[in-house]
Amino acid sequence: MTLHPGSTPDVPALYAAWSVGDVPAVVACLHPDVDWPEPWSGGRVRGQDAVAAHLTAQGLDLRLTLRPLEVRATGGGLAVTVHQVVRDTDGDVLSDTTVLHTLTVRDGLVGRLDVGEPPP
């Protein structure tokens, strides 16, 4: 994935990498001081190394398939409506839903990810 300062992340490539568990490719899209949700604790992790550790640990128990349905520019980044399927390691579906990812962009990289409900 090629990013240039001042540009926006390549959203399809980011989500494709995330869906196949390519942690290095995901981290390459993140600002060094990225702020990322950690849903199991209800907290957040900060920095590329912490996000890499989180995604690696998550990948031991879950398989995510994330498909962007719509990408809209916002004042500070992108709003991405995502079809998200979560499976356990046996392939059983735990969740099949649509979520809204708000990506704050810093220097052409994802500086913050927030997860919420998609617009109606």
C-alpha positions as CSV (number, residue, x, y, z in Angstrom):
1,M,0.0,0.0,0.0
2,T,1.5,3.3,-1.0
3,L,0.7,6.4,0.9
4,H,2.0,9.9,0.4
5,P,2.1,12.7,2.9
6,G,-1.2,14.7,2.8
7,S,-3.0,11.9,1.0
8,T,-5.6,9.5,2.5
9,P,-5.1,5.8,3.2
10,D,-5.9,3.3,0.5
11,V,-9.1,2.1,2.3
12,P,-9.7,-1.1,0.2
13,A,-6.1,-2.2,0.6
14,L,-6.2,-1.5,4.4
15,Y,-9.4,-3.6,4.9
16,A,-8.1,-6.4,2.6
17,A,-4.9,-6.6,4.7
18,W,-6.9,-6.5,7.9
19,S,-9.3,-9.3,6.7
20,V,-6.4,-11.7,5.9
21,G,-4.5,-10.9,9.1
22,D,-1.6,-9.2,7.4
23,V,-0.7,-7.2,10.5
24,P,2.5,-5.6,9.0
25,A,0.4,-4.2,6.1
26,V,-2.2,-2.8,8.4
27,V,0.4,-1.2,10.6
28,A,2.1,0.4,7.6
29,C,-1.2,2.4,7.2
30,L,-1.1,3.7,10.7
31,H,0.4,6.8,12.1
32,P,3.2,6.1,14.6
33,D,1.1,7.5,17.5
34,V,-2.2,5.8,16.3
35,D,-5.0,5.6,18.8
36,W,-7.0,2.3,18.3
37,P,-10.0,0.8,20.1
38,E,-9.5,-2.4,22.2
39,P,-13.1,-3.7,22.3
40,W,-12.5,-6.6,24.8
41,S,-11.4,-4.2,27.6
42,G,-13.5,-1.2,26.4
43,G,-10.2,0.7,26.3
44,R,-7.8,1.8,23.7
45,V,-4.2,1.0,22.6
46,R,-1.8,3.6,21.4
47,G,1.1,3.4,18.9
48,Q,1.9,1.0,16.1
49,D,3.5,-1.6,18.3
50,A,0.5,-1.8,20.6
51,V,-1.9,-2.1,17.7
52,A,0.2,-4.8,16.1
53,A,0.2,-6.7,19.4
54,H,-3.5,-6.2,19.8
55,L,-4.3,-7.4,16.2
56,T,-1.9,-10.4,16.6
57,A,-3.5,-11.5,19.8
58,Q,-7.0,-10.9,18.4
59,G,-6.1,-13.1,15.4
60,L,-5.4,-16.1,17.8
61,D,-9.1,-16.3,18.6
62,L,-11.0,-14.5,15.9
63,R,-11.1,-14.2,12.1
64,L,-12.5,-10.9,10.8
65,T,-13.8,-10.2,7.3
66,L,-14.1,-6.5,6.8
67,R,-15.6,-5.1,3.5
68,P,-15.9,-1.4,3.1
69,L,-19.4,-0.6,1.7
70,E,-19.1,3.2,1.5
71,V,-16.3,5.7,2.1
72,R,-17.1,9.4,2.8
73,A,-14.7,12.2,3.5
74,T,-15.2,14.0,6.8
75,G,-13.5,17.1,8.2
76,G,-10.6,15.2,9.7
77,G,-10.6,11.9,7.8
78,L,-12.9,9.3,6.5
79,A,-16.2,7.6,7.5
80,V,-16.2,4.0,6.4
81,T,-19.4,1.9,6.5
82,V,-18.1,-1.6,6.9
83,H,-19.7,-5.0,6.6
84,Q,-18.0,-7.0,9.4
85,V,-18.2,-10.7,9.9
86,V,-16.5,-12.2,13.0
87,R,-15.7,-15.9,13.1
88,D,-14.1,-18.1,15.7
89,T,-11.1,-20.2,14.8
90,D,-13.5,-23.1,13.8
91,G,-15.1,-20.7,11.3
92,D,-18.4,-20.4,13.2
93,V,-20.0,-16.9,12.7
94,L,-20.1,-15.0,16.0
95,S,-21.3,-11.7,14.5
96,D,-22.4,-10.5,11.0
97,T,-23.2,-6.8,11.1
98,T,-22.6,-3.4,9.6
99,V,-20.5,-0.9,11.5
100,L,-19.2,2.6,11.0
101,H,-15.4,3.2,11.3
102,T,-14.4,6.8,11.6
103,L,-10.7,7.1,10.6
104,T,-9.0,10.3,11.6
105,V,-6.2,10.9,9.1
106,R,-2.8,12.4,10.1
107,D,0.0,12.8,7.6
108,G,-1.8,10.5,5.2
109,L,-2.0,7.7,7.7
110,V,-4.7,6.5,10.1
111,G,-4.2,8.4,13.3
112,R,-7.3,7.2,15.1
113,L,-10.0,4.6,14.6
114,D,-13.4,4.9,16.2
115,V,-16.2,2.3,15.8
116,G,-19.9,3.1,16.0
117,E,-23.3,2.5,14.5
118,P,-23.7,3.2,10.8
119,P,-26.0,5.9,9.7
120,P,-29.6,4.9,9.0
